[in-house]
Amino acid sequence: MTSPRKHLVKDFNHFITCYVCKGYLIKPTTVTECLHTFCKSCIIQHFEDSNDCPKCGIQVHETNPREMLRLDNTLEEIIFKLVPGLREKEQQQEIEFWRSRKWKENGEEDGPRSKRSRLDDDDDGGGGGDGDYHRSDPQIAICLDCLRNSSLVGENVVKGLMKKFIRCSTRVTVGTIKKFLSLKLKLPSSYELDVLCNGEIMGKDHTMEFIYMTRWRLRGETAYPMVLEYRPRIDFG
């Protein structure tokens, strides 16, 4: 009986490497017009200068090609399983990137010796206490606006928030935002909300990062905070 053939990772490189940077696909993002997939950062940067697919040359969108991008989470998981240590390496690089960016924004020049680190070093109470395990997550500023429409059923129930500006992890999903709104607005557990970005209803599994990269159209100084609107659920059935 012959033993099953073992495949090497390089046998699959054609399917799991980026056409632009030639490295393994990181946060693989597919162009819906032609179904070609690239690293998210590679295709986003490419679209700064061109509206065409870098691989086949098809025009993706006349004005905003980013609208035609979709993250492929399934492919990402496959790549992480095929390439040992890739997930951990990328997570560490992402942490270091956001830390360095935060230090620069705070005007600190000494890198890891940040204000928080110095305070920790000066603490004689010993370590090992309860810590904030979410500090390394990339953060995003969001404005939650109530979409006013007198014709909507339930308009008298759904109100605007007293504090509509929040800051959260980019990994937070729309489903979590809905739970947050329901809690703050004291809505019944059976009450459903729609969350929209640029007038488009967002799916409950969409992360803030996904929405910002593929739905939020503003960039530069006007990009922050990202505005999400909410309203009573509309049944189109």
Secondary structure by P-SEA (a helix, b strand, c coil): cccccccccccccccccccccccccccccccccccccccaaaaaaaacccccccccccccccccccccccccaaaaaaaaaaccaaaaaaaaaaaaaaaaaaaaaaccccccccaaaaaaaacccccccccccccccbbbbbbbbccccccccccccbbbbcccbbbbbccccaaaaaaaaaaaacccccbbbbbbcccccccccccaaaaaaccccccccccccbbbbbccccccc
